[in-house]
Amino acid sequence: MPKRKVQEGQTFYRNFFGGFCILFLAAGFIFSSPHAFWLSLFSGIFSRTAERKGWADPAYAERFRKVFRSLFGKPLENR
């Protein structure tokens, strides 16, 4: 099956669900919760699906990027 090309910048859903995956995985280890591990699994599945299917970014994605860049600053190479 041929891979679809993901357009540059279409990473909102991949990063969004990937972040939840890490969060739920950490919660699963901290609280020994099987439910958190399941949520981590499904968040990871959605993250991979978003990348493979090339889900388009929502209209508010650029606004979120600006907020996160202002909170966490610019990358180290630009400082």
N, C-alpha and C positions, 0 to 999 in steps of 0.2 A: 504494500500500500504506500503510495507516495506521500511524503511529508508535506504539510502545508506550510507556506512561508508566513511567519508572523511579522506583521509590520512593525517597524521601529516604534517603540513607545507603547505598544499594546501589552503592557505587563501589569496593569492595575489588578485584575482578578487573580492573576498568578501570585503576585506579592500579597494581596489581601488574604487569600485562603492559605498561603504559605505561612503568613504570620500567625494565623489562628492555629495552624498545625503545630508550630513550635510552642505556642502558648498552652494548648491542650496537652501536648506531650509532657511539658514541664509540670503541669498541674497533675497529670496522671502519676508521675513519679513522686511528686511531693505528697499527694493525698492518697496514693495507692488506689486510685479510682478506675475501675474498668470502663466506666462511662466516658471519662476524659480520654482514655486511650482510643475508644471508638470514635469520639469526636475528632481526635487527631487524625485517625485513619481517613475519615470521610473528608476532612479539610484538605488533606494531602491529595485525595482523589480529585476533588474539585480543582485544586491548584494545577495538577497535571492536565486535567481535561481542558481547562481554560487555555493553557499554553498550546496543547495539541490541536484544539479546534479553532484557535485564533479568535477568541471572544473579543469583540470590540470594547474599548474602554467606554464607561458611561460618561454622560455629559459633565458630571461633577469631578471627574478624575483629576483634571488639571488643577482644580482648586485644592484638592487634597495634597497634590504634589507640592504646591506652593507653601502650604501650611507646614508640611513635614520638613521641607528645605529650610524654612525660616526657624523652625524649632531646633533642628539638628545641625544646621549650618551647611556650609558647602563642603564638597569632598576635600580631603587633605591636600591633593595636588594643586588645588586652586587657592590655597591660603597663603 
